[in-house]
């Protein structure tokens, strides 16, 4: 079997501030050292924190939400909700059992995307309205912490 050296890298999991520097080669080519690597769509970092994964997941979800905004902006709320559930939520829910967010900042970043989607579906962008009431009325389960309860903030 032959390996594509440009796709190979060194990834080590450690808790040290200065990881050991080991040089690995494949054939005559020195392999690159990376601090995070994506495997089956889940980005794992060398310190086993999920900040990079949460950032990439929320960025994908926001891009998809913006695509939906451009294409179904004048559709009824039911159609928007269906588009949200079928196109945006899978980005937020994929492998959530493995990378279950526990840091407040990560929870807030995911919740921000959910709130943007709720405002889009209800077509209510006023700062005086409560997005939590939209989400509770919709009865949609929370992506955050894998709970199937009403939306809440991680505190």
C-alpha positions as CSV (number, residue, x, y, z in Angstrom):
1,X,0.0,0.0,0.0
2,X,1.3,3.5,-0.8
3,X,0.4,6.5,1.3
4,X,0.0,10.1,0.1
5,X,2.5,12.0,2.1
6,X,0.8,15.3,1.6
7,X,-2.3,13.9,3.5
8,X,-0.3,12.4,6.4
9,X,0.4,14.3,9.6
10,X,1.6,13.8,13.1
11,X,-1.1,14.3,15.8
12,X,-0.4,13.6,19.5
13,X,-2.6,14.0,22.5
14,X,-0.9,15.5,25.5
15,X,-1.4,17.8,28.5
16,X,2.0,19.4,28.5
17,X,2.6,23.1,27.6
18,X,5.6,22.2,25.5
19,X,5.0,18.9,23.7
20,X,8.0,16.7,22.9
21,X,9.3,17.4,19.4
22,X,9.7,14.2,17.6
23,X,10.4,14.1,13.9
24,X,8.7,11.4,11.9
25,X,9.3,10.6,8.3
26,X,7.4,8.6,5.7
27,X,9.9,7.5,3.1
28,X,12.2,10.4,2.8
29,X,9.6,13.1,3.6
30,X,9.3,14.8,7.0
31,X,5.7,14.7,8.3
32,X,3.9,17.9,9.5
33,X,3.0,18.3,13.2
34,X,-0.6,19.5,13.8
35,X,-2.4,20.5,16.9
36,X,-5.9,19.6,15.7
37,X,-7.2,17.1,13.1
38,X,-10.6,16.4,11.7
39,X,-11.6,12.7,11.8
40,X,-15.0,11.7,10.4
41,X,-16.2,15.3,10.7
42,X,-15.2,15.8,14.3
43,X,-12.2,18.0,15.0
44,X,-10.1,16.7,17.8
45,X,-7.4,18.9,19.3
46,X,-4.2,17.8,21.1
47,X,-5.5,19.0,24.5
48,X,-8.9,17.3,23.9
49,X,-10.9,20.5,24.1
50,X,-13.7,21.1,21.7
51,X,-13.4,24.8,21.0
52,X,-12.0,24.4,17.4
53,X,-14.8,21.8,16.6
54,X,-17.5,24.1,18.0
55,X,-16.2,27.0,16.0
56,X,-16.1,25.0,12.7
57,X,-19.6,23.5,13.4
58,X,-21.1,26.9,14.1
59,X,-19.5,28.4,11.1
60,X,-20.9,25.7,8.8
61,X,-24.3,26.2,10.4
62,X,-24.2,29.9,9.9
63,X,-23.2,29.5,6.3
64,X,-26.1,27.2,5.7
65,X,-28.5,29.5,7.5
66,X,-27.4,32.4,5.4
67,X,-28.0,30.3,2.3
68,X,-31.5,29.5,3.5
69,X,-32.1,33.2,4.2
70,X,-31.3,34.1,0.7
71,X,-33.5,31.5,-0.9
72,X,-36.6,31.1,1.3
73,X,-36.9,34.6,2.8
74,X,-40.5,35.1,1.6
75,X,-41.8,31.6,2.4
76,X,-44.2,30.9,5.3
77,X,-42.7,30.1,8.7
78,X,-43.5,26.4,8.4
79,X,-41.3,26.1,5.3
80,X,-38.5,28.1,7.0
81,X,-38.7,25.8,10.1
82,X,-38.5,22.7,7.9
83,X,-35.4,24.2,6.2
84,X,-33.9,25.0,9.5
85,X,-34.5,21.5,10.9
86,X,-33.3,19.7,7.8
87,X,-30.3,21.8,6.8
88,X,-29.0,23.8,9.7
89,X,-29.6,21.5,12.7
90,X,-27.7,18.5,11.3
91,X,-24.5,20.6,11.4
92,X,-25.1,21.3,15.1
93,X,-26.2,17.8,16.0
94,X,-23.6,15.7,14.2
95,X,-21.8,13.4,16.6
96,X,-22.9,15.6,19.5
97,X,-22.8,12.6,21.9
98,X,-19.0,12.5,21.3
99,X,-18.2,16.2,21.7
100,X,-20.9,17.2,24.2
101,X,-20.1,20.9,24.9
102,X,-19.5,21.8,28.5
103,X,-17.8,25.2,28.4
104,X,-20.0,28.2,28.7
105,X,-18.4,29.9,25.7
106,X,-19.0,26.9,23.5
107,X,-22.6,26.6,24.6
108,X,-23.2,30.3,23.9
109,X,-21.7,30.0,20.5
110,X,-24.0,27.1,19.5
111,X,-27.0,28.8,21.1
112,X,-26.3,32.0,19.1
113,X,-26.8,30.0,15.9
114,X,-30.0,28.5,17.2
115,X,-31.3,31.9,18.2
116,X,-30.5,33.4,14.8
117,X,-32.4,30.5,13.1
118,X,-35.4,31.1,15.4
119,X,-35.5,34.8,14.7
120,X,-35.4,34.0,10.9
121,X,-38.2,31.4,11.1
122,X,-40.5,33.8,13.1
123,X,-39.3,36.8,11.1
124,X,-38.9,38.8,14.3
125,X,-35.6,40.6,14.6
126,X,-36.6,43.1,17.3
127,X,-34.3,43.2,20.3
128,X,-37.3,43.4,22.7
129,X,-38.7,40.0,21.8
130,X,-37.7,36.9,23.6
131,X,-36.2,34.2,21.5
132,X,-36.6,31.6,24.3
133,X,-40.4,31.9,24.0
134,X,-40.1,31.2,20.2
135,X,-38.1,28.1,21.0
136,X,-40.3,26.9,23.8
137,X,-43.4,27.3,21.7
138,X,-41.8,25.4,18.8
139,X,-41.1,22.6,21.2
140,X,-37.7,21.9,19.5
141,X,-35.2,20.0,21.6
142,X,-32.0,21.7,22.5
143,X,-28.8,20.8,20.8
144,X,-26.8,22.1,23.7
145,X,-25.6,19.3,26.1
146,X,-27.8,16.8,24.2
147,X,-30.8,17.5,26.3
148,X,-34.3,17.2,25.0
149,X,-35.7,19.9,27.2
150,X,-36.6,23.4,26.3
151,X,-33.8,25.8,25.3
152,X,-31.7,27.1,28.1
153,X,-28.4,28.8,28.6
154,X,-25.4,27.0,29.8
155,X,-24.4,28.5,33.1
